[in-house]
């Protein structure tokens, strides 16, 4: 058999190289950087699945989460808290998720009446010490409820303080889940409560003066003041949503608390502004739906 010439051998070498190129393998036997490989290389990792049945709950926030004025005038009543309370009338988020017995052992309430967003980092640090699998946040109303509209927390400060609170939690618990409730519609609460004489008397003791002060005044100055407070609340909610959206283990309620229409049954019969026991139960329902939903 005649040996192939040098020209024939060169031609065979070129053909072999072409075949190897089409097969998609490099000289080391690895996968080539073809379209499929490029897609795999640039594909973003899947976000972690949201755990709809966390085994422990910690709550941070303000008077609403403390059940203020739900049981007695100007008094905290944490047993009816929407987040961690043990009351069967409320069926709190912790009870719905864990059951009554476990909720008593595996839930903690670090909310403080009168707290503003600036207080949240400290509360987060306290909550993180228990290593909860879920942390609930309801804060911001007191940042708008100031002695005057000029004293309200600026949107920029509110954002920085919320980010600081989230960073405080993440330093200790990078995998903890966070449920963030929107700030309630303060103007709607004023509109609902101003029809009650007792409520208006309690308001004069200093409850949310920026919105509730001169409750019966309907002149242009009073209207402008309330509208300014309302716009600030809406801006706060935008901040809560935006900051939460950047954390893959955070869920905002989508404005559900802000949109909820508290009626006389859902408002404290002491101050006609804070949630009653019935109102706390409605907040628990909203939170439970958000936490256990299949998607954010």
Phi and psi in degrees as a GROMACS rama.xvg file:
@    title "Ramachandran Plot"
@    xaxis  label "Phi"
@    yaxis  label "Psi"
@TYPE xy
-75.7744  132.703  UNK-2
-68.1065  145.933  UNK-3
-67.7621  142.757  UNK-4
-71  167.88  UNK-5
-59.2002  -36.9038  UNK-6
-65.1087  -40.7069  UNK-7
-65.5063  -42.0207  UNK-8
-63.8666  -38.8315  UNK-9
-63.4218  -41.842  UNK-10
-63.3471  -42.8705  UNK-11
-61.8394  -38.7655  UNK-12
-63.2194  -41.0534  UNK-13
-63.9738  -43.7752  UNK-14
-63.6045  -41.1219  UNK-15
-62.5065  -42.2022  UNK-16
-62.6076  -38.7659  UNK-17
-65.352  -41.1049  UNK-18
-64.0516  -43.1058  UNK-19
-61.915  -37.8936  UNK-20
-64.3214  -40.7982  UNK-21
-68.6959  -31.7859  UNK-22
-69.886  -15.7578  UNK-23
85.8184  15.2509  UNK-24
-116.216  142.613  UNK-25
-89.6549  -177.839  UNK-26
-63.1859  -24.5562  UNK-27
-90.7629  1.32889  UNK-28
88.657  3.59354  UNK-29
-83.7362  175.066  UNK-30
-80.1309  139.362  UNK-31
-75.9693  164.836  UNK-32
-85.474  53.9844  UNK-33
-77.6763  -176.236  UNK-34
-56.7641  -42.5751  UNK-35
-63.7502  -45.4691  UNK-36
-63.9161  -37.7573  UNK-37
-63.5018  -40.5015  UNK-38
-63.4589  -41.4447  UNK-39
-63.9003  -38.1614  UNK-40
-68.1997  -32.2362  UNK-41
-99.0047  -4.9748  UNK-42
-67.2984  127.886  UNK-43
-70.8429  143.828  UNK-44
-64.6822  146.404  UNK-45
-69.5669  137.904  UNK-46
-66.7978  152.951  UNK-47
-64.4205  146.33  UNK-48
-68.0679  138.291  UNK-49
-75.0158  129.217  UNK-50
-84.2091  111.794  UNK-51
-84.3302  2.12195  UNK-52
-138.825  64.1481  UNK-53
-61.9048  152.623  UNK-54
-95.9797  -0.823775  UNK-55
-158.85  152.051  UNK-56
-138.106  133.634  UNK-57
-123.998  143.621  UNK-58
-119.488  138.491  UNK-59
-130.762  156.572  UNK-60
147.361  -143.308  UNK-61
-123.393  -152.531  UNK-62
-62.1709  -30.6706  UNK-63
-62.5379  -42.7195  UNK-64
-73.8489  -16.0617  UNK-65
-90.0898  -1.95406  UNK-66
70.2778  28.6979  UNK-67
-58.9198  133.089  UNK-68
64.2598  13.3539  UNK-69
-83.8414  -27.3834  UNK-70
-114.073  -32.3414  UNK-71
-154.851  160.066  UNK-72
-67.4907  133.433  UNK-73
52.4022  39.8452  UNK-74
-137.945  138.654  UNK-75
-69.9268  149.508  UNK-76
-144.513  69.8083  UNK-77
-61.6675  -19.2253  UNK-78
-66.9295  -15.539  UNK-79
-109.442  15.4633  UNK-80
-60.4638  135.526  UNK-81
-59.8683  -27.5591  UNK-82
-87.8574  -46.8079  UNK-83
-132.677  0.385328  UNK-84
-62.3631  154.104  UNK-85
-96.3009  -6.17362  UNK-86
-60.6283  132.255  UNK-87
-71.7473  -18.8312  UNK-88
-72.6806  -25.866  UNK-89
-97.2533  -40.2733  UNK-90
54.1726  66.5594  UNK-91
-59.5977  168.088  UNK-92
-57.2782  -43.6653  UNK-93
-62.2175  -42.0936  UNK-94
-66.8799  -41.6209  UNK-95
-63.7812  -36.064  UNK-96
-83.2163  -38.9407  UNK-97
-108.399  -19.4354  UNK-98
89.4224  154.151  UNK-99
-60.1474  -44.9331  UNK-100
-64.3107  -48.4207  UNK-101
-70.2859  -32.9807  UNK-102
-62.3573  -35.2343  UNK-103
-64.639  -28.5207  UNK-104
-98.7217  -26.8538  UNK-105
-121.285  31.1427  UNK-106
-140.665  146.953  UNK-107
-142.084  139.982  UNK-108
-118.586  109.025  UNK-109
-109.326  13.801  UNK-110
-66.9621  153.313  UNK-111
-135.228  128.804  UNK-112
-59.6528  130.612  UNK-113
90.1522  -4.44741  UNK-114
-66.577  145.269  UNK-115
-114.26  176.602  UNK-116
-59.1116  -31.2255  UNK-117
-62.0538  -22.2727  UNK-118
-86.3574  -10.4062  UNK-119
-67.3493  -38.1925  UNK-120
-55.955  -41.8051  UNK-121
-63.7558  -41.5933  UNK-122
-64.7599  -39.5305  UNK-123
-61.0394  -41.3088  UNK-124
-62.4539  -40.5766  UNK-125
-64.9945  -44.272  UNK-126
-63.9974  -40.8978  UNK-127
-62.0284  -25.8724  UNK-128
-61.6376  -24.9005  UNK-129
-89.2507  -5.47967  UNK-130
54.0463  52.9521  UNK-131
-69.8307  151.52  UNK-132
-84.1779  -19.8571  UNK-133
-137.98  133.653  UNK-134
-119.426  128.777  UNK-135
-100.258  141.849  UNK-136
-127.316  124.756  UNK-137
-140.379  99.5032  UNK-138
-150.247  156.25  UNK-139
130.024  -24.7682  UNK-140
-62.528  -40.293  UNK-141
-72.9792  -17.6877  UNK-142
-71.374  -26.743  UNK-143
-94.0408  -30.541  UNK-144
-83.4523  79.2579  UNK-145
-118.026  175.949  UNK-146
-64.7868  -27.4762  UNK-147
-152.263  166.057  UNK-148
-68.0778  -27.1961  UNK-149
-70.0062  -20.3028  UNK-150
-89.3358  -3.86773  UNK-151
-65.6413  148.573  UNK-152
-63.1665  132.664  UNK-153
-67.2223  157.522  UNK-154
-64.0196  -38.9223  UNK-155
-63.5855  -44.0122  UNK-156
-66.7612  -39.9618  UNK-157
-59.0575  -43.7709  UNK-158
-62.7032  -48.3475  UNK-159
-61.2665  -39.3758  UNK-160
-70.8893  -37.9862  UNK-161
-68.4431  -41.3897  UNK-162
-61.9239  -38.594  UNK-163
-63.3758  -41.6404  UNK-164
-62.9286  -43.6052  UNK-165
-65.8435  -39.0798  UNK-166
-65.0599  -38.755  UNK-167
-59.2729  -43.5093  UNK-168
-67.0958  -44.4177  UNK-169
-66.9261  -28.0767  UNK-170
-62.7301  -32.8955  UNK-171
-98.1977  -38.2592  UNK-172
-132.349  80.5932  UNK-173
-66.0888  -19.9158  UNK-174
-106.769  0.101962  UNK-175
-66.7844  143.817  UNK-176
-90.6983  150.295  UNK-177
-129.837  127.657  UNK-178
-107.129  123.074  UNK-179
-112.485  119.075  UNK-180
-89.8022  143.841  UNK-181
-72.4971  157.671  UNK-182
-71.7913  133.573  UNK-183
-61.4276  161.158  UNK-184
-78.4587  95.6152  UNK-185
-65.6127  -34.3312  UNK-186
-67.7542  -36.6939  UNK-187
-67.1858  -36.4889  UNK-188
-64.823  -39.8279  UNK-189
-61.152  -46.0266  UNK-190
-62.0466  -38.4512  UNK-191
-74.7719  -40.8171  UNK-192
-83.7999  -20.3618  UNK-193
-67.7215  -11.1661  UNK-194
-82.2003  -6.85443  UNK-195
-105.459  118.613  UNK-196
-60.2688  -40.8221  UNK-197
-64.3645  -43.9918  UNK-198
-58.2417  -43.2723  UNK-199
-65.9253  -31.0012  UNK-200
-68.0548  -40.1465  UNK-201
-67.4619  -36.5686  UNK-202
-57.6652  -32.7202  UNK-203
-67.3679  -13.6835  UNK-204
-76.277  -6.01613  UNK-205
118.843  17.5496  UNK-206
-81.1585  117.736  UNK-207
42.3589  60.9543  UNK-208
-60.7227  -30.6068  UNK-209
-61.2186  -31.743  UNK-210
-102.264  -40.5915  UNK-211
-95.4613  -9.97478  UNK-212
-62.1447  144.799  UNK-213
47.8966  57.3839  UNK-214
-55.5366  -32.0765  UNK-215
-91.3966  -5.09217  UNK-216
-71.5555  129.971  UNK-217
-125.13  16.5299  UNK-218
-73.0919  173.546  UNK-219
-62.0406  -36.469  UNK-220
-66.5366  -43.8337  UNK-221
-66.8051  -39.1401  UNK-222
-64.9346  -42.4204  UNK-223
-63.3138  -41.7853  UNK-224
-59.8809  -48.4921  UNK-225
-66.4744  -38.9082  UNK-226
-64.2054  -35.8046  UNK-227
-66.4769  -41.6737  UNK-228
-62.897  -43.6119  UNK-229
-62.5406  -42.3154  UNK-230
-64.6204  -33.9733  UNK-231
-67.9705  -39.5865  UNK-232
-61.2545  -43.772  UNK-233
-62.881  -37.5627  UNK-234
-66.9581  -39.7268  UNK-235
-59.0491  -43.5735  UNK-236
-64.2707  -34.9807  UNK-237
-63.5095  -39.4163  UNK-238
-64.1251  -46.3615  UNK-239
-58.2219  -43.4352  UNK-240
-66.1194  -44.513  UNK-241
-67.459  -45.3842  UNK-242
-67.2764  -41.1913  UNK-243
-63.5514  -37.8382  UNK-244
-63.7655  -22.4986  UNK-245
-85.8956  -3.30414  UNK-246
-112.142  116.972  UNK-247
-66.7399  -12.3514  UNK-248
-113.869  29.6634  UNK-249
-123.743  138.939  UNK-250
-126.387  125.678  UNK-251
-90.838  151.079  UNK-252
-78.0746  3.2755  UNK-253
71.5645  17.4107  UNK-254
85.9946  14.2272  UNK-255
-64.2097  -41.0905  UNK-256
-69.2634  -42.4718  UNK-257
-59.3909  -39.5512  UNK-258
-79.4889  -17.7059  UNK-259
-66.7968  132.413  UNK-260
-92.3904  89.19  UNK-261
-64.0079  124.8  UNK-262
-103.032  -173.745  UNK-263
-61.4959  -31.0235  UNK-264
-71.253  -25.8921  UNK-265
-94.6806  -0.10892  UNK-266
-109.264  147.205  UNK-267
-56.3342  133.312  UNK-268
-84.8303  9.63824  UNK-269
-97.839  -45.5842  UNK-270
-123.016  -5.88567  UNK-271
51.7303  39.6461  UNK-272
-143.609  -49.4482  UNK-273
-78.0713  157.932  UNK-274
-65.4296  140.84  UNK-275
-78.9241  -175.891  UNK-276
-58.9602  -41.7855  UNK-277
-64.0174  -40.5602  UNK-278
-65.2224  -37.8567  UNK-279
-62.3957  -38.498  UNK-280
-63.8212  -37.9093  UNK-281
-67.4492  -37.569  UNK-282
-64.8833  -37.4109  UNK-283
-63.4977  -39.5386  UNK-284
-62.9895  -45.1493  UNK-285
-60.4524  -45.4248  UNK-286
-64.9892  -42.2949  UNK-287
-63.4779  -40.498  UNK-288
-62.7009  -41.8639  UNK-289
-67.4309  -42.6952  UNK-290
-70.7103  -36.561  UNK-291
-96.1468  1.9178  UNK-292
-66.5506  148.537  UNK-293
-67.3768  -23.0718  UNK-294
-145.525  154.283  UNK-295
